[in-house]
């Protein structure tokens, strides 16, 4: 009972960390302004270490996030947690910018419920929204007058999942996963004329995904 309480306490800390990491993002990415943002790969560090494989790579004491049918090879209760960091360089023909960011990558439980049945549950970031861009344009029909625009966006989607692996016989297993996606996206657009007495106008939009 004490071990279970400790495991759920760790999982609660992980959930709080995911909520915090969504506000920080993986660094500026102009492509994340479209749709639900940049998708984050769902594999574990073990999958990354094998070049992205995992759909047909069973292993004991390993929570398989890519193929729930292979959960049946996890013969002991286990908990995995990982962080993800990125360093990016964004370039145009005459400008460049380096940016860094980090987030919780995933947290997952693997729990054998019977000799032929293993359950998994966890939470992971599914997409990341983190961008900032600035540009200047000319005002139509106003010779020499320009306006400046600054656009920023933050947020992303998270994925909570419940997976099941069932062993039918020695060489055949079935898997199923149920997932719930949730998150938010906040956009801010600021526009200002390049005139001494001009005010800055701002438009803020918020979207909630369920």
C-alpha positions in Angstrom: 0.0 0.0 0.0 2.9 2.3 0.9 4.6 1.6 -2.5 1.4 2.4 -4.4 0.9 5.6 -2.6 4.4 6.6 -3.4 3.9 5.8 -7.1 0.8 7.9 -7.3 2.5 10.8 -5.5 5.2 10.6 -8.2 2.6 10.5 -10.9 0.8 13.6 -9.4 4.1 15.5 -9.5 4.5 14.4 -13.1 1.0 15.7 -14.0 1.8 19.1 -12.4 5.1 19.2 -14.3 3.4 18.6 -17.6 0.9 21.5 -16.9 3.9 23.7 -16.1 5.9 22.7 -19.1 3.1 23.5 -21.5 3.5 27.1 -20.6 7.2 27.1 -21.2 7.3 25.3 -24.6 10.2 23.9 -26.7 11.4 27.2 -27.9 10.4 29.5 -30.8 9.0 27.6 -33.8 7.2 29.6 -36.5 5.5 26.4 -37.8 3.7 25.9 -34.4 1.4 28.9 -35.2 -0.7 26.6 -37.5 -3.4 24.2 -36.3 -2.6 22.6 -32.9 1.1 23.3 -33.2 4.2 21.1 -33.7 3.5 17.4 -33.0 5.7 15.7 -30.4 6.7 12.1 -31.1 5.1 9.7 -28.7 7.9 7.2 -28.4 10.1 6.6 -25.3 13.8 7.2 -24.8 14.3 3.5 -25.5 12.6 3.9 -28.9 14.7 7.0 -29.6 17.9 5.0 -28.8 16.8 2.4 -31.4 16.3 5.0 -34.2 12.5 5.3 -33.6 11.7 1.5 -33.7 9.3 0.0 -31.2 6.1 -1.2 -32.9 7.7 -4.7 -33.2 10.3 -4.6 -30.4 9.0 -6.3 -27.2 10.9 -6.0 -23.9 10.3 -6.8 -20.3 10.0 -4.0 -17.7 9.2 -1.5 -20.5 6.0 0.5 -21.1 5.5 0.4 -24.9 3.7 3.5 -26.0 3.8 2.7 -29.7 2.1 -0.7 -29.7 -0.2 -1.6 -26.8 -0.2 -5.3 -27.9 3.4 -5.6 -26.7 2.5 -4.6 -23.1 2.0 -8.3 -22.4 5.8 -8.6 -22.3 6.0 -6.3 -19.3 5.9 -8.8 -16.5 6.5 -6.4 -13.6 4.9 -3.1 -12.6 7.0 -0.2 -13.8 6.9 3.6 -14.1 8.8 5.6 -16.7 9.3 9.4 -16.9 11.5 11.5 -19.3 12.2 15.0 -20.2 12.7 16.5 -23.7 14.9 19.4 -24.7 15.5 21.1 -28.0 18.0 23.5 -29.5 17.0 25.1 -32.8 18.4 27.7 -35.2 15.9 29.7 -37.2 17.2 31.4 -40.3 16.1 33.6 -43.2 18.2 35.0 -46.0 19.4 37.9 -43.8 18.6 37.0 -40.2 19.0 34.1 -37.8 18.0 33.2 -34.2 18.9 30.4 -31.8 16.3 29.2 -29.3 16.1 26.5 -26.7 13.3 24.9 -24.7 12.4 21.9 -22.5 9.4 20.0 -21.4 8.3 16.8 -19.7 8.2 14.2 -22.5 6.1 11.5 -20.9 5.1 9.6 -17.8 3.6 6.1 -17.9 2.7 3.2 -15.7 2.7 -0.4 -16.7 0.7 -2.7 -14.5 0.3 -6.5 -15.1 -3.2 -7.3 -13.9 -3.1 -11.0 -14.8 -0.8 -13.5 -16.5 -2.2 -12.6 -20.0 -3.3 -9.0 -19.4 -1.2 -5.9 -18.8 -2.5 -2.3 -18.5 -0.8 1.0 -19.1 -1.8 4.5 -18.3 0.0 7.8 -18.6 0.2 11.4 -19.7 2.3 13.1 -22.4 2.5 16.3 -24.4 1.0 15.7 -27.9 1.8 19.1 -29.5 3.6 22.3 -28.6 2.7 25.9 -29.5 5.5 28.4 -28.9 6.2 31.2 -31.4 7.0 34.9 -31.8 7.4 36.8 -35.0 7.8 40.5 -35.9 7.5 42.2 -39.2 7.0 45.7 -40.7 4.7 46.6 -43.7 3.8 49.8 -45.5 0.4 51.4 -44.9 -1.6 51.5 -48.1 -2.2 54.9 -49.6 0.1 56.5 -47.0 3.4 57.2 -48.5 6.3 56.4 -46.2 4.1 55.3 -43.3 4.8 51.9 -41.9 3.3 49.7 -39.2 4.9 47.1 -36.9 3.3 43.8 -36.0 4.3 41.4 -33.2 2.6 38.0 -33.0 3.1 35.5 -30.2 1.4 32.2 -29.3 1.7 29.6 -26.5 0.0 26.4 -25.5 -0.3 22.9 -26.8 -2.2 19.6 -26.5 -1.7 16.9 -23.9 -2.7 13.2 -24.3 -4.0 11.1 -21.4 -4.1 7.4 -22.4 -5.2 4.0 -21.1 -3.7 1.0 -22.9 -4.4 -2.7 -22.7 -2.4 -5.7 -24.0 -4.0 -9.2 -24.1 -2.1 -12.4 -24.8 -4.1 -14.8 -26.9 -1.4 -17.5 -27.2 2.4 -17.7 -27.2 2.9 -15.9 -30.5 -0.2 -13.7 -30.7 -1.4 -10.7 -28.7 -4.0 -8.0 -29.1 -3.8 -4.4 -27.9 -6.1 -1.4 -27.6 -5.7 2.2 -26.5 -8.2 4.9 -25.4 -6.9 8.4 -25.4 -8.2 11.8 -24.3 -6.7 15.0 -25.8 -6.9 18.4 -24.1 -5.1 21.7 -24.1 -5.2 25.4 -25.0 -3.8 27.9 -27.4 -3.4 31.6 -26.7 -2.5 34.1 -29.4 -1.6 37.8 -29.0 -1.2 40.2 -32.0 0.1 43.7 -31.4 0.0 46.4 -34.1 1.5 49.9 -34.0 1.9 52.6 -36.5 5.4 54.1 -36.8 4.1 57.6 -35.8 5.0 59.5 -32.6 1.5 59.8 -31.3 0.2 56.4 -32.4 -1.2 53.9 -29.9 -0.6 50.1 -30.0 -3.6 48.0 -30.7 -3.8 44.4 -29.5 -6.0 41.4 -30.3 -5.9 38.4 -27.9 -7.5 35.1 -28.7 -7.9 31.9 -26.6 -8.8 28.5 -27.8 -9.6 25.4 -25.6 -9.4 21.9 -27.0 -11.2 18.8 -25.6 
